[in-house]
């Protein structure tokens, strides 16, 4: 089992910054249109495991399909470092773009495929 750690995360320009506590044991690679076009690798955390540091209110919102996920983008660099929405249990969750977390060696992760295209 992977170790629970607090990671610093940010968009490319650094305007949007946050901290997320996760163990990176469950990273997914979704094949939906937005995740595949952006190359997102995602881990999911509860609101208690997520702390916005800066830029949260300045992000651009984009929604599509069932409009249950709030895809948030930095207005300066366009990077989606995280999104938010309700999980299957109806509770708020944050979808963290693992590629935006500092100090993560992506080669050590084993992303699980998720068929978001057909959901």
Secondary structure, 3 states (H helix, E strand, C coil): CCCCEEEEEECCCCCCEEEEEECCCCCEEECCHHHHHHCCCEEEEEHHHEEEEECHHHCEEECCCCCCEEEEECCCCCCCCEEEEECCCCCEEEEEEHHHECCCCHHHCCCEEECCCCC
